[in-house]
């Protein structure tokens, strides 16, 4: 009996810390990412006056993810980094238009980790990327307003109440890529942690693969291959 108690105490000494602070298998995270793309098609465009380049619309990305621990020291999940840019009055040839641009890097990571100390984890992530660029313009074509005037008048309504009707269309581009990232995680409790990551991502972007209403068009030149990327996230374990 005494020997069994000694073995039990030894097991607690060797593994107890890990059991006390073990993260739940399912977790979500929220944070920000940082990178430095070269968006030549927006920044050096001589024909369209896009919003001024700032840290927030070039270097900062909104980040969120969800992970599941499917094996000891291994997780799979979904992770998204999104860069936004919004302009209320983008100057076109003869008019102004509301403008929105987003670049989304959707990752499907496989992450392995090593508990270096009871509250400190080192992790390594490999992830394929499904990227998407989106450009929206809200314009005011004259034909749209005239067509609705005709319809409203046919119902006996007052067509003069309808002015400056807008039409929103979007340019889209999808591409593939991959990422490799190293990280360090500090556990605040059994459910909460702060995670810092850094690495690279490669995107096989082609400016000739944009499309508007299923029609293929040329889009902005962007250098988003071989990019260093960093992130700071808050992690919360669900169960």
C-alpha positions, 0 to 999 in steps of 0.5 A: 500500500505504501509503495502505491501511495509513493507511485501516486505522489510521483505521478502527481509531481511529474504530471500534475502541473499539466493537468491543472492548467490543461487547455480545453480541446476546443478554443477560440481566439481573437486578436490583430495581425501585422504585415507589410504588403506592397499594394502598388495598384492602390498607392501608385494609381494615377487615375483613381484617388484611393484613400490615403495609405495608413498603418490601419488600412495597410499593416493591421489585420483583424484576426480570429480563429477556432481550433480543436485538439484532435491529438496529444500536442496537435490541433487543427482549425480555421484562422482568418486575417482580414485587411480593410480599407474604406473610402467615402468619396473616391474620385473617379473620372466624372463622379465620386463613389463609395469604395471598400477594399478587403484582403482576406487570408483564410488559413486552415492550420495544423498546429503542434505544440510543446509545453516548455514550462507549466504556463508556457507553450511553444507551437509551430503551425503549417497552414494552406491559405485560401485568399480573397481580394474584394473591391466594392464600388457604390456608384449612381448610374443615371439609368437606374434612377430613371427606370425606378422613376418610371415604375413608381410613376406607373403606380401613381407615386411621386417619383421626385422622392427618389434621388441619387440611387446607388448600385453596388458591384464587386470585383473578386479574386481568389488565390492559394498560398501557404504559411509557416509560423512559430508561436509562444503561448502564456496560459493565464488560467486553464481556459485563457491564454495570450498567444504571440506568433511570427512567421511567413506566408506566401500567396500565389496572387495574380492580378489578371484573375479578378472578375466582375459579374463573372467577367474576367478583368485585370485588377491591382498589382499587389506584392503579397508573396513571401510576407513576414506576418506577426499576430497577438491573440487572446485565446479562450478555451470553450470545452 
